[in-house]
Amino acid sequence: MLHRRRLIAGTAAMGAATALARPALAQQQPQQWRPERPMTMIVAYPAGGGTDVAARTLARFLERDLGQPIAVINRPGAGGEIGFTELARARPDGYTLGFINTPTIVTIPIERPSARFRLEDFAPIANVVDDPGSFFVNADSPLRNLADLVAYARANPERVSVGTSGIGSDDHLAMLAFQRLTGVRMTHIPFAGSAPVKNAILARNITIAAMNIAEGVNEMRQGMLRSLGQMGAQRWSEAGDVPTFREQGFDVIEGSMRGLAAPAGVPREALERIAAAARATIQDPEFLRLARGQALPLRYLGPDDYRKELEALRDNYQRLWNQHPWRE
């Protein structure tokens, strides 16, 4: 009988201990954050552009994963400063996101001391697109590669005209980096976006169109343009026959990253939940099909890796600015 009483008492004690442990376990493993109302995504560029289309496509898939509608709001102006400022000043509760671009998210505060945001005002969530820069020529151009371009530009100083999407754009910074590396002098022709740059090269009004590789890939496939090289660390699979600048002996890495950010101070659990939704999205076969149709070179980075890359970019551009401000 005494043995039985001890067994019962021991079992009861174990049950009590288990019951006491459950609240502690619940505290150690909090429920995953879920949005409870509609969300907003700010795009700092006009509706209908490449950035806007990519953001809206991404938002549709995030809605499915997060279970809430996401309204995409365009806030264009001042090269992205208006939209980025609105994002920086939003409430950091996980319900306001932004689709941010490099280099402008880091170069605007470098170029403009009066800019109303800094990189520290954002919580990077996930990078989604990494579109390498490129130099394009007309398909019948005698310039076949970067060595040809350097030889011609050295023999004809400032005769090579290079169209970009504006002063301080990734295209413009790529041109400046190439000039510093090679010692050539080319003439910069800034345009208000990549679409007029493309029109100018097709109309033979400029020698070189400096654009992201994805922005000219369709014209390449149609035999209208030819890329002299892409500025990624490795070749993009959709342009696998185009060598990188590094492969040709020119150490230029430049392009435009696009991804999600929130205002600084957003709860870590919200940050990680949205990042997980973004990662699941770029693995979704339907999204991959749409991204291929939009010529989006995809590259996922989580919150910590994304922040490190943005900080490294900012530091690099700050050094370049200190050496050679890109005002014109």
Secondary structure, 3 states (H helix, E strand, C coil): CHHHHHHHHHHHHHHHHHHHHHHHHHHHCCCCCCCCCCEEEEECCCCCCHHHHHHHHHHHHHHHHHCCCEEEEECCCHHHHHHHHHHHHCCCCCCEEEEEECCHHHHHHHHCCCCCCCHHHEEEEEEEEEEEEEEEEECCCCCCCHHHHHHHHHHCCCCCEEEECCCCCHHHHHHHHHHHHHCCCCEEEECCCHHHHHHHHHCCCCCEEEEEHHHHHHHHHCCCEEEEEECCCCCCHHHCCCCECHHHCCCCCCEEEEEEEEECCCCHHHHHHHHHHHHHHCCCHHHHHHHHHCCCCEEEECHHHHHHHHHHHHHHHHHHHHHCCCCC
